[in-house]
Amino acid sequence: MSQFAAHLLRLAKGFAVDRARIDAAATRVADVGLLAGTPIEFMAALLGAPISIVAAGPPPKSYPLVRALIEVGFVLQEEVFLVGAADSGTEELSRAAGWPVGTVQRLLGWNALRMHFAYDENRPLPRATIVVSDADRLSPAAGEQLARGARGGSRLIFMVDGAAGGARLLPEIEQAASLRLVLPHSTNRLP
């Protein structure tokens, strides 16, 4: 088993589901109209899984789901981190979501002078929902570092385009994902 897979397994083992709390949060977000046609069951399933892959469509189609995840974070009183697999597109996603978006390297506090990350398995990020946009463009090194820096019990959501069916995720993510979803109103397929 690779180090990357071992870190993803550690995250999944530390995840606890409070189904009543998750259902209440999904219902509250649906009540204020933020799910944009996404069923409550979809959001509840997504929140109840430690590692998920979501075929959300090209960027404009995925924005309502991202905004709903941010709102759910507020309801659950959890941190939400939005990261892009690459710098391109992060500014547009940030404007659309109304939330700061960075790269994996920025989230984990990469220090180029010291050549190390501020957050890793010994000093993890706070427990959070981490949404990775364009996850099919995530490099193996960035994916492994994200898994190292995430605290046990965090939720990782990997969003892929999936429209062409050609999106490829890192094998460790595909093996560790406990949930694979396609947005109900899209014609996308999972990789």
C-alpha positions in Angstrom: 0.0 0.0 0.0 1.4 3.4 -0.9 1.8 6.2 1.6 -0.9 8.2 -0.2 -3.4 5.3 0.1 -2.4 4.9 3.8 -3.2 8.5 4.5 -6.6 8.3 2.8 -7.4 5.2 4.8 -6.5 7.1 8.0 -8.9 9.9 7.0 -11.7 7.5 6.3 -11.2 5.6 9.6 -11.4 8.9 11.6 -14.7 9.9 10.1 -17.8 9.8 12.2 -21.3 10.4 10.9 -23.9 12.2 12.9 -26.8 11.4 10.5 -29.4 13.5 12.4 -27.1 16.6 12.2 -26.3 16.0 8.6 -29.9 15.5 7.6 -30.9 18.7 9.5 -28.1 20.7 7.7 -29.1 19.4 4.2 -32.7 20.2 4.9 -31.9 23.7 6.1 -29.8 24.4 3.0 -32.6 23.0 0.8 -35.2 25.2 2.6 -33.4 28.4 1.7 -33.1 27.2 -1.9 -29.4 26.7 -2.2 -29.4 23.2 -3.5 -30.5 24.5 -6.9 -32.5 21.4 -7.8 -30.2 18.9 -6.1 -32.2 16.5 -3.9 -31.7 16.6 -0.2 -30.8 12.9 -0.3 -27.9 13.7 -2.6 -26.5 16.3 -0.2 -27.0 14.1 2.8 -25.2 11.2 1.1 -22.3 13.5 0.1 -22.0 14.8 3.7 -22.1 11.3 5.2 -19.1 10.0 3.3 -15.5 10.7 4.2 -14.1 10.6 0.7 -16.4 11.3 -2.3 -16.0 11.7 -6.1 -18.7 14.0 -7.7 -19.1 14.4 -11.4 -20.4 17.9 -11.3 -19.9 19.1 -14.8 -17.8 21.9 -16.2 -17.2 24.8 -13.8 -20.5 26.8 -14.2 -22.6 23.7 -13.5 -20.6 22.9 -10.3 -21.0 26.4 -8.7 -24.4 25.8 -7.1 -23.1 22.7 -5.4 -20.0 24.4 -4.2 -22.1 27.3 -2.7 -24.4 24.8 -1.0 -21.4 23.0 0.5 -20.2 26.3 1.9 -23.6 27.0 3.4 -23.8 23.5 4.9 -20.4 24.2 6.5 -21.9 27.2 8.2 -24.8 25.2 9.4 -22.6 22.3 10.7 -20.1 24.9 12.1 -17.3 23.3 10.2 -14.5 24.8 8.2 -14.8 24.6 4.4 -11.7 24.8 2.2 -12.0 25.2 -1.5 -8.9 24.2 -3.5 -8.2 23.9 -7.2 -6.0 21.3 -8.5 -4.1 24.0 -10.4 -4.0 27.8 -10.3 -6.1 28.2 -13.4 -9.8 28.7 -12.7 -9.4 29.3 -9.0 -10.2 33.1 -9.3 -13.4 32.4 -11.3 -14.5 29.8 -8.8 -13.8 32.2 -5.9 -15.9 34.9 -7.5 -18.8 32.5 -8.2 -18.7 30.8 -4.8 -18.1 34.0 -2.9 -15.4 32.2 -1.0 -11.6 32.1 -1.1 -10.1 29.4 -3.3 -6.5 28.4 -3.3 -4.3 25.6 -4.4 -3.4 22.6 -2.4 0.1 24.0 -1.9 -1.3 27.3 -0.5 -3.8 25.5 1.7 -1.0 23.4 3.3 1.3 26.4 3.7 4.1 25.6 1.3 7.3 27.4 2.3 9.6 27.5 -0.8 12.6 28.7 1.3 12.5 25.8 3.7 11.1 23.4 1.1 8.4 22.0 3.4 4.7 22.3 4.2 3.4 23.9 7.4 0.6 21.2 7.6 1.3 17.5 7.5 0.3 14.4 9.5 2.1 15.8 12.5 0.5 19.2 12.3 -2.8 18.7 10.4 -5.3 21.3 9.3 -8.4 21.7 11.4 -11.1 19.2 10.8 -12.9 20.4 7.7 -14.7 19.7 4.5 -12.1 20.1 1.7 -13.6 20.5 -1.8 -11.1 19.9 -4.6 -12.2 21.4 -7.9 -10.8 20.0 -11.1 -9.7 16.9 -9.2 -8.9 15.1 -12.4 -6.0 17.5 -12.8 -4.6 16.8 -9.3 -0.9 15.7 -9.3 0.1 12.6 -7.3 2.4 14.7 -5.1 -0.3 17.3 -4.4 -2.9 14.6 -3.7 -0.6 12.8 -1.3 0.3 16.0 0.5 -3.4 16.9 0.9 -4.1 13.5 2.4 -1.1 14.0 4.8 -2.2 17.4 5.9 -5.9 16.7 6.4 -7.0 15.9 10.0 -8.7 12.6 10.7 -12.4 13.0 10.4 -12.2 15.6 7.6 -14.4 15.2 4.6 -12.7 15.2 1.1 -14.9 15.9 -1.9 -13.2 15.5 -5.3 -15.1 17.3 -8.0 -14.5 16.2 -11.6 -16.0 17.3 -14.9 -16.9 13.8 -16.1 -18.8 15.2 -19.1 -16.5 13.4 -21.6 -16.1 10.4 -19.5 -12.4 10.8 -19.9 -11.7 12.4 -16.5 -9.0 10.3 -14.6 -8.4 10.5 -11.0 -5.4 9.2 -9.1 -5.8 5.5 -8.5 -5.5 6.0 -4.7 -8.5 8.4 -4.7 -10.6 6.1 -6.8 -9.9 3.1 -4.5 -10.5 5.1 -1.3 -13.7 6.8 -2.3 -16.6 5.5 -0.4 -19.1 7.4 -2.5 -19.4 8.2 -6.2 -22.2 10.6 -7.3 -23.3 12.3 -10.4 -25.3 15.5 -10.0 -28.9 14.6 -10.7 -29.5 17.3 -13.3 -26.4 16.7 -15.3 -25.6 14.3 -18.1 -22.1 13.6 -16.7 -20.6 10.2 -16.0 -18.1 9.2 -13.4 -14.6 8.3 -14.4 
